[in-house]
Amino acid sequence: MPTPFVRKLEYGAGLSDQDRQVLEHAVRDVRQFKPRHDLILEDDSPENVHVILEGFACRYKRLPDGTRQIMAYLVPGDCCDLHVSILSRIDHTIGTLTACKVALLPHAVIEDLTGQSRTITRALWWSTLSDQGTQREWLINMSRRPADKRLAHLLCELLVRLQAVGLATDNSFVLPLTQRQLAETLAMTGVHLNRIVRQLREEGLITLKGHSITIPDVERLSQFSDFNPNYLHLTQRRDAARQKDR
């Protein structure tokens, strides 16, 4: 069974069997981290690229008043910081939200990967560019959508992202986050978040059982929240032209 890292990169390029083996070998240095552990602090100069294999992590900024704004979720398959070998310091903090299994890839490993295969290089570039697309959509979500659509859009996104790495069904997934973490993501108070969750449940847009979220009608929730998954760039590309790049 391929790791989520390889499963995700399959969407960015037509990986060969050898490419997959190389990537699986690259994520062999795996560490376990508890919830609320900072993997990289703002202004750090990290020596490793972090790849999330299990659990949820995030990018966040701590504001002067002590509050936190979560700016991105990192789910299994995501690379936290492919750019760290280019930028001397990181401008935000990356921390775990849940218990996480994380692979550490030294800069030299990334250089070896890109030196061995043009297809792997393309896949890693795709990963970075798709992250940027997600960041742009989060900006729109936070600044222009009302609270109910904001939460609904986030749930639609997580469904698609987790489906891509085999961690969601057609209409359900596990969201192991606290209400406080969701509130820090959506710029809401806990009270406001509770009210929005209750509204979506009463309207039949979502159902909850513990941390399991089911979307009874995915198309309806997508239309309600104006969700278009094109910014995730999760259309697999296996055409012959890309095969020639290897």
Secondary structure, DSSP 4 states (H G I P E B T S, - for coil): ---HHHHHHTTTS---HHHHHHHHHHT--EEEE-TT-EEE-TT---SEEEEEEES-EEEEEE-TTS-EEEEEEE-TT-BS-GGGGTSSS-SSEEEESS-EEEEEEEHHHHHHHHHH-HHHHHHHHHHHHHHHHHHHHHHHHHHHS-HHHHHHHHHHHHHHHHHHTT-B-SSEEE----HHHHHHHHT--HHHHHHHHHHHHHTTS-EEETTEEE-S-HHHHHHHHT--GGGG-------HHHHTT-
